[in-house]
C-alpha cells in the first residue's frame, strides 16, 4: 500500500515537472572550467576570462629584456620544436601576438612568485626575479596544448586561455632527492629528471652522492674514492662517478631551471665505498671489499683517527667549492656501527668544518642529537608524525625539512603489484602522497619552523630513467603541490582531476608514468 502511494506521488511529481520544463525557457549548460583551473601545483589566485583566447602564431616573438633574457631563451627552446615557429627572443616593445617576460619589483610575490595575464593580443608574465619568471613559464606551458611538449612539429593551434593568475609558493624549499649512489645515473639522466621536476616548480635537487655501494663525485685529494669506490653499484654493475666538471655541468643546468643542488656525503655511516677505497680510514687499517647489497648500518668511519677528519675536511672543502648553493648535506642516518658517544664526538668535529667552508649543514634527523645550533637543517624521514629529537632542534632554531618515508618516499611501491621499489615504509598510492600537510604534520614543529618538503627517491631497485619516472610520477607532482600551494587549497578530489589532465602532457614528454587507478586519466 505504501509502495503504491509512493509510486503515484512520484508519477504526479514527474508530470508536474515535465509540464514546468515545457513552459520554462531552456537553461544553457554550464561552461566547462577554464584550463587555468587545471594547473599543478594549484596557483594562489586564478581569474579566468572564458570569452578570451590568445593564439601563438608564426610571427610571434618572445620579449624578454636584460636578466629576463635567459628565461625567454628557455621558453623559446620549449616552444620551437613543436610549433615550428622561429619565436625570436628580443628586447623590443611587444606587439600583438607576442609573449612578454618582464622583471619588476614583484610587489608582494616574493622571490619566486609571478603574475600571468593573458588577453587576446598578448601573454604578459611579470615577476620580481628570473626565478619567478621561470615559475610562470612552467604555468604557461600547462596552459598550452599538451602537444607543445613534443620534440617534432605538431599541427596546433597553439592557444592559451584568457585570464590572470597571481601565484607564489607556500614554502621556499621544495625538493626532490635522487639517490645516485645505490645505482649510478649519468649526467644526461640527471638532467632529464631536473627538466621533469622543474615543470612542477621544484626548486631543490638533493643528490645523494655517496653510500656503501658507491662514491659518485671526484675528489682530487682522494682520487680512489671515485675511481675505485665508484666502480660498482647494487647488483654488481659497473657503477660510475661524476668528474668535477660533470658535477659543475649538473649544477649549472639545474640553476638555469631555478633549481639549487644540495649535495650529500653520508657520514659517519653508509661509508663502505670510502672505507674500501682507503685502508687508512678503517680503525684496523684493513680495507673491506666493495659492497653491492642493500642492507645498511654496518659501516662507520673511524672516529678516533686524525686522518678521518683530514678526509672529511678535504671532501667538504672540494665539494663546497663546487657548490654555489647554501647547503651541504652530511647524512648522519643509520650509523648503527657507531656508538652514541662516538657519533656525538664525530659530529662535534664535522659540523664546524661545514661552517668553515661557508655552508649551512643539513642532516637526516638522527644528527639532531649532536645539537647543531642556529640555521642548521634537520631532515625528518621517519614513519610516524613525531620524534623526540625534533622539539629540541626547533628550540635551538633549527629548521625542519619534512620528508616522512611513509608519505613522500617515491621509491616505495604503490601497491603489492608494483614491480619496482621497496615496501618497508608501506605502500604509497597517489592519495597517500597527497593526503598530508607538511606545515602541521610533525608534533612539536610549528609551521614557522618548517623549511619545506622533500620527495626522496632511493635507487636500490632503480636502474634507468624509465624506472625513475615510473616511481616519481605521478607522486612527485602531489608532493610538489603540498610544498607550493596554500594549505586551504589542498583537496584530493580537485587534485586528482587536475592530475588527470597532466596525463597527455607527461605522455608528450615521453615520461613513463604510473597510471594510478585512483586518477581518471585523460588521453
C-alpha positions in Angstrom: 0.0 0.0 0.0 2.8 2.4 0.9 4.6 1.4 -2.2 1.6 2.3 -4.4 1.1 5.7 -2.8 4.8 6.5 -3.3 4.6 5.4 -6.9 1.6 7.6 -7.7 3.2 10.5 -5.9 6.4 10.1 -8.0 4.3 9.9 -11.1 2.4 13.1 -10.3 5.6 14.9 -9.5 7.2 13.8 -12.8 4.1 15.1 -14.7 4.3 18.4 -13.0 8.0 18.8 -13.5 7.6 17.8 -17.1 5.0 20.4 -17.7 7.1 23.0 -15.9 10.0 22.1 -18.1 8.0 22.5 -21.2 6.9 26.0 -20.2 10.3 27.2 -18.8 12.9 28.7 -21.1 15.9 26.4 -21.9 18.8 26.7 -19.5 22.2 26.8 -21.1 24.6 24.1 -20.0 27.4 25.4 -17.7 30.6 26.3 -19.3 33.4 23.8 -18.7 36.1 25.0 -16.3 38.9 27.0 -17.8 42.2 25.2 -18.3 43.6 27.9 -16.0 42.0 25.9 -13.2 43.9 22.7 -14.2 47.4 23.8 -13.3 49.6 21.7 -11.0 50.6 22.9 -8.4 47.4 24.9 -7.9 48.0 28.7 -8.2 47.3 31.1 -5.4 44.7 33.0 -7.4 43.0 32.4 -10.7 40.7 34.7 -12.6 39.6 33.1 -15.8 38.2 35.0 -18.8 36.2 32.4 -20.5 35.5 34.6 -23.5 39.1 35.3 -24.4 41.8 33.2 -26.0 45.4 34.0 -27.1 46.8 32.2 -30.1 50.5 31.9 -30.7 51.3 32.5 -34.4 54.3 32.1 -36.7 55.1 35.8 -36.5 55.0 35.9 -32.6 58.1 37.0 -30.6 59.2 36.5 -27.1 60.1 39.8 -25.5 62.5 39.4 -22.6 65.0 42.1 -22.0 68.0 42.1 -19.7 68.0 39.5 -16.9 64.7 38.1 -18.2 66.5 37.1 -21.5 67.7 33.6 -20.3 64.2 32.6 -19.2 62.9 33.9 -22.6 65.5 31.7 -24.3 64.4 28.7 -22.2 60.8 29.3 -23.2 61.7 29.6 -26.8 63.6 26.3 -26.6 60.4 24.6 -25.3 58.1 26.1 -27.9 60.1 26.0 -31.1 60.3 22.2 -31.8 56.6 21.6 -31.5 55.3 24.8 -33.1 57.9 25.1 -35.8 57.8 28.9 -35.3 61.0 30.9 -35.1 59.9 32.8 -32.0 62.8 35.2 -31.8 63.7 36.4 -28.3 64.1 40.2 -28.3 64.2 43.2 -26.0 61.9 45.2 -28.2 58.4 46.5 -27.2 55.8 43.8 -27.6 53.3 43.8 -30.4 50.1 41.8 -30.9 50.6 38.1 -30.7 53.7 38.3 -28.5 54.7 36.8 -25.2 56.3 39.3 -22.8 58.5 38.4 -19.8 59.2 41.4 -17.6 61.1 41.9 -14.4 59.6 44.4 -12.0 59.6 45.0 -8.2 57.5 41.8 -7.7 55.2 43.5 -5.3 54.2 41.0 -2.6 55.1 38.0 -4.7 58.4 37.2 -3.0 61.4 35.8 -4.8 59.5 33.1 -6.7 56.0 34.5 -7.3 54.7 35.7 -10.6 51.7 37.3 -12.4 50.5 35.9 -15.7 48.0 37.9 -17.7 46.5 36.5 -21.0 44.5 38.6 -23.4 43.5 38.1 -27.0 46.6 40.1 -28.1 49.3 39.2 -25.6 50.7 36.9 -22.9 52.3 39.1 -20.2 54.4 37.5 -17.5 55.9 39.5 -14.7 57.9 38.7 -11.6 60.5 40.2 -9.3 63.2 37.7 -10.1 64.2 35.4 -13.0 63.2 32.5 -10.7 59.7 33.9 -10.5 59.6 34.3 -14.3 60.7 30.7 -14.6 57.9 29.5 -12.4 55.4 31.5 -14.5 56.8 29.8 -17.7 56.0 26.4 -16.1 52.4 27.5 -15.6 52.2 28.9 -19.2 53.4 25.5 -20.5 50.5 23.8 -18.8 48.0 26.3 -20.3 49.2 25.4 -23.8 48.0 22.2 -25.5 50.0 19.1 -24.3 51.4 18.6 -27.8 53.6 21.7 -27.2 55.9 19.3 -25.2 56.8 17.2 -28.2 60.1 17.5 -30.0 58.8 17.5 -33.5 56.4 19.8 -35.3 52.7 19.4 -34.4 49.7 20.8 -36.2 48.5 23.2 -33.4 46.7 25.6 -33.0 48.6 26.9 -30.0 46.1 28.6 -27.8 46.2 29.9 -24.2 43.0 30.5 -22.2 42.4 34.2 -21.2 42.5 35.4 -17.7 45.0 36.2 -14.9 47.0 34.1 -12.4 48.7 35.6 -9.4 50.9 33.0 -7.7 53.5 32.5 -5.0 54.8 29.4 -3.1 53.8 28.4 0.4 57.3 27.1 1.2 60.6 28.3 -0.2 62.2 24.9 -0.1 60.5 22.3 -2.4 62.9 19.5 -3.0 63.4 16.2 -4.8 66.2 13.8 -3.9 67.8 11.4 -6.3 70.0 8.6 -5.0 72.8 8.2 -7.5 74.9 6.0 -5.1 73.0 2.7 -5.0 72.6 2.8 -8.8 74.5 5.4 -10.8 72.7 7.7 -13.1 74.7 9.6 -15.7 74.7 13.3 -16.4 72.0 13.2 -19.1 69.7 11.1 -16.9 70.1 13.6 -14.0 69.4 16.5 -16.4 66.3 14.7 -17.7 65.0 14.4 -14.1 65.8 18.1 -13.5 63.7 19.0 -16.5 60.8 16.9 -15.3 60.7 18.1 -11.7 61.1 21.8 -12.7 57.8 21.6 -14.6 56.1 21.3 -11.1 58.2 24.1 -9.6 60.5 22.0 -7.5 63.5 24.3 -6.7 66.0 22.0 -4.9 67.7 18.8 -6.1 69.3 16.8 -3.3 71.9 14.5 -4.8 72.8 11.5 -2.6 76.4 11.2 -3.8 77.9 8.5 -1.5 76.9 5.4 0.2 78.1 1.8 0.9 77.6 0.8 -2.7 79.3 3.7 -4.5 81.1 7.0 -4.3 79.9 9.2 -7.1 81.9 12.5 -7.0 85.5 13.1 -8.0 87.6 14.3 -5.0 91.0 15.4 -6.3 92.8 15.0 -3.0 91.4 11.4 -2.6 91.2 10.1 -6.2 90.4 6.5 -5.4 87.1 7.4 -3.9 85.7 7.8 -7.4 87.9 5.5 -9.5 87.7 2.6 -7.1 84.8 3.4 -4.7 82.7 4.4 -7.7 83.4 1.3 -9.7 80.3 -0.7 -8.7 76.7 -0.5 -7.6 73.8 -2.6 -6.2 73.8 -5.9 -8.0 77.5 -5.6 -9.1 77.0 -3.3 -12.1 79.8 -1.0 -13.4 78.7 2.0 -11.3 80.3 5.3 -12.3 81.0 8.7 -11.0 80.8 12.4 -11.9 84.0 14.3 -12.6 84.1 17.7 -11.0 83.3 19.2 -14.5 80.3 16.8 -14.7 79.1 17.9 -11.4 79.5 21.6 -12.3 77.6 20.9 -15.5 74.7 19.5 -13.5 74.7 22.4 -11.0 74.7 25.0 -13.8 71.9 23.1 -15.7 69.8 23.0 -12.6 70.4 26.7 -11.8 69.1 27.6 -15.2 65.9 25.9 -14.2 65.6 27.6 -10.8 66.9 24.6 -9.0 69.7 24.6 -6.4 71.7 21.4 -5.9 72.1 20.2 -2.4 75.0 17.6 -2.4 75.1 14.8 0.3 78.1 12.9 1.5 76.7 10.5 4.1 78.7 10.3 7.3 79.9 8.6 9.5 77.9 5.5 8.4 77.0 4.5 4.8 80.7 4.8 4.1 81.8 1.3 2.9 82.8 2.7 -0.6 85.2 5.2 1.1 86.5 2.6 3.5 87.1 0.1 0.7 89.0 2.8 -1.2 91.4 3.8 1.5 92.5 1.3 4.1 93.8 4.0 6.5 90.2 5.2 7.1 89.5 2.0 8.9 90.3 1.5 12.6 92.1 -1.7 11.9 93.9 -0.4 8.7 92.3 -3.1 6.6 90.1 -2.1 3.6 86.8 -4.1 3.3 85.7 -5.4 0.0 83.4 -3.3 -2.2 79.7 -3.8 -1.4 76.8 -4.5 -3.8 73.9 -5.4 -1.4 71.2 -3.2 0.0 71.4 -3.8 3.8 72.5 -0.8 5.9 74.1 0.2 9.2 77.2 -1.9 9.1 79.9 0.7 8.2 81.5 3.6 10.0 84.4 5.9 9.7 87.0 5.5 12.4 86.0 8.3 14.9 89.3 8.2 16.8 91.7 8.7 13.9 93.0 12.1 12.9 93.1 11.1 9.3 89.3 10.7 9.4 88.9 14.5 9.9 91.6 15.3 7.3 89.5 13.2 4.9 86.2 14.9 5.8 87.8 18.3 5.6 89.2 17.6 2.1 85.9 16.2 0.8 83.8 19.1 2.2 86.3 21.7 1.1 86.3 20.4 -2.5 82.5 19.8 -2.7 81.7 23.2 -1.1 83.9 24.9 -3.7 81.9 23.2 -6.5 78.5 24.0 -5.0 77.2 27.6 -5.2 74.1 26.9 -3.2 73.9 27.4 0.6 73.5 23.8 1.8 75.7 20.8 2.3 74.1 17.6 3.5 76.2 15.3 5.8 73.7 12.4 6.1 74.1 11.2 9.7 71.5 8.5 9.5 71.5 4.8 10.4 75.0 4.9 12.0 74.4 1.7 13.8 78.0 0.7 14.0 79.0 4.0 15.7 78.4 4.3 19.5 76.3 7.3 20.5 79.4 8.8 22.3 81.5 8.4 19.2 78.7 9.8 17.0 78.4 13.0 19.0 82.2 13.3 19.1 82.4 12.9 15.3 79.6 15.5 14.7 81.2 17.9 17.1 84.3 18.0 14.8 82.4 17.8 11.5 79.8 20.5 12.0 82.4 23.3 12.3 84.1 22.0 9.1 80.9 22.6 7.1 80.6 26.0 8.6 84.2 26.8 7.9 83.6 26.3 4.2 80.6 28.7 4.2 77.7 26.1 4.0 74.6 25.5 6.1 74.6 22.0 7.3 71.7 19.6 6.6 71.4 16.1 8.0 68.9 13.4 8.5 67.0 13.9 11.8 69.2 11.5 13.8 72.0 14.1 13.7 69.9 16.4 15.8 71.3 14.6 18.8 74.6 16.3 18.1 72.9 19.6 19.0 73.6 21.7 15.9 72.7 25.4 16.6 71.0 28.1 14.6 70.0 27.7 11.0 71.1 24.1 10.7 68.5 21.9 8.9 67.1 18.7 10.3 65.6 16.5 7.6 62.8 14.2 9.1 62.4 10.9 7.4 60.6 8.8 10.0 57.3 6.8 9.5 55.4 8.5 12.3 54.4 12.1 12.9 56.8 12.7 15.8 60.4 12.2 17.0 61.8 13.1 20.5 64.7 14.9 18.8 62.6 17.5 17.0 61.3 19.8 19.8 64.9 20.4 20.9 66.1 21.1 17.4 63.3 23.6 17.0 64.2 25.2 20.3 67.7 25.7 19.1 66.5 27.5 16.0 66.9 24.6 13.5 64.7 24.4 10.5 62.9 21.1 9.7 62.7 19.7 6.2 59.8 17.3 6.1 60.1 14.1 4.2 58.3 11.3 6.0 59.1 7.9 4.5 55.5 6.7 4.6 54.3 9.8 2.7 57.0 11.2 0.5 59.4 8.4 -0.4 59.0 7.9 -4.1 60.8 4.5 -4.0 58.0 2.9 -2.0 55.7 0.6 -4.0 52.3 1.9 -5.0 50.8 -1.4 -4.0 51.7 -5.1 -3.8 51.8 -5.4 -7.6 54.3 -2.7 -8.2 57.3 -4.3 -10.0 59.9 -1.8 -8.6 60.6 -0.3 -5.3 60.6 -1.4 -1.6 57.8 -1.5 1.0 59.4 -1.1 4.4 57.7 2.2 5.0 54.4 0.9 3.5 52.6 1.2 0.2 52.2 4.8 -1.0 49.5 5.5 -3.6 48.9 8.9 -5.0 46.2 9.8 -2.5 48.6 8.8 0.3 51.4 11.0 -1.1 48.9 13.9 -1.3 46.9 13.4 1.9 49.0 15.1 4.5 50.1 18.7 5.4 53.8 19.4 5.7 53.1 22.5 7.8 51.2 20.7 10.6 52.3 17.1 10.2 55.0 16.9 12.9 54.2 17.2 16.5 56.2 19.9 18.2 57.2 21.5 14.9 55.2 24.7 14.2 54.8 25.7 10.6 57.2 28.6 11.0 59.9 26.0 11.8 59.2 24.0 8.6 61.8 24.8 5.9 59.8 22.9 3.3 59.1 19.5 1.9 61.2 16.9 0.0 60.3 13.8 -2.1 63.3 11.4 -1.9 63.9 8.7 -4.5 66.2 5.9 -3.4 67.6 3.7 -6.1 68.1 0.2 -4.7 65.8 -1.2 -7.3 66.0 1.5 -10.0 68.5 1.3 -12.9 67.4 3.8 -15.5 65.3 6.8 -16.4 62.2 4.8 -17.1 62.4 3.4 -13.6 62.9 6.8 -12.1 59.9 8.2 -14.0 57.6 5.3 -13.1 58.2 5.7 -9.4 58.3 9.6 -9.3 55.2 10.3 -11.5 52.5 11.0 -10.6 53.5 11.2 -6.9 56.1 13.9 -7.4 53.5 16.4 -8.6 51.5 15.6 -5.5 54.4 16.4 -3.1 55.2 19.5 -5.3 51.6 20.8 -4.7 51.9 20.3 -0.9 55.0 22.5 -1.0 53.8 25.2 -3.3 50.0 25.6 -2.9 48.3 27.1 0.2 47.1 24.6 2.7 43.5 25.7 2.3 43.6 24.7 -1.4 44.6 21.1 -0.8 41.7 19.0 -2.0 42.1 15.4 -3.2 39.1 15.3 -5.4 40.1 18.5 -7.2 43.7 17.4 -7.4 43.0 14.1 -8.9 41.1 15.8 -11.7 43.9 18.3 -12.4 46.4 15.5 -12.2 44.4 13.5 -14.8 44.8 16.4 -17.2 48.6 16.1 -16.8 48.5 12.6 -18.4 48.7 13.8 -22.1 51.5 16.2 -21.2 53.5 13.5 -19.5 52.9 11.3 -22.5 54.1 14.0 -24.9 57.2 14.4 -22.8 57.9 10.7 -23.0 57.6 10.2 -19.2 57.0 6.6 -18.3 54.5 7.4 -15.6 52.3 5.0 -13.5 48.7 5.2 -14.4 47.3 5.0 -10.9 43.7 3.7 -10.8 43.0 6.5 -8.4 43.2 9.1 -11.1 40.7 9.4 -14.0 43.4 9.8 -16.7 42.5 11.6 -19.9 44.1 10.7 -23.3 
